[in-house]
Amino acid sequence: MAWLSILRGGFNALFYPTLYLVRWAYTLLRILTSPLVALGYFAVHIILLPLRILVKFEALFAFLAIAILAGIGLGLILFGTTTITVETADRLVKFVLGTAARKFYGSNDDLLDDTTKTTPSASDPSTEDDYFTAWHGRQASRDLKKAALLADTIVEEEEASRSSSHSR
């Protein structure tokens, strides 16, 4: 192993000036580029600052994401079950009451036709009395329209009520 140390000493003596120049150039390069490296670190730090803030809230974001997904899922399940329940209940009611209601009321088309035939239009002046009669079932509206309420009529009614109370 003595020959290994002799080789090492020979290479050291031979390459020492070259290694010395390479170390000196590397040191000079580090000194000259250190401001640029610091500026690069600062730029990366500023760029990643929002991500650092977001990392602090990582647990909150995970909770909110899971809560949103669970809410959407449960909302869809609730919507589906209520829709199915309402449709089933509607079909059940129509099935149970359908035949009895058709016998009692007739079909919906018959009801619509009867309503449009018996109820005159409110805008038609020739059937104005018939319109009120159809809704109220009596002709009392005709008497109210013909008789105007005047102030004299009200005063006479008050006097008549006073005289009847004094005579007792």
TARAVEN-V513115 format. One record per helix or strand. SS is the DSSP state (helix for helix, strand for strand). FROM is the first residue (numbers start at 0). TO is the last residue. If there is no record, write none. Layout:
((SS	FROM	TO) (SS	FROM	TO))
//
This chain:
((helix	1	55) (helix	57	104) (helix	107	117) (helix	124	135) (helix	139	145) (helix	150	166))
//
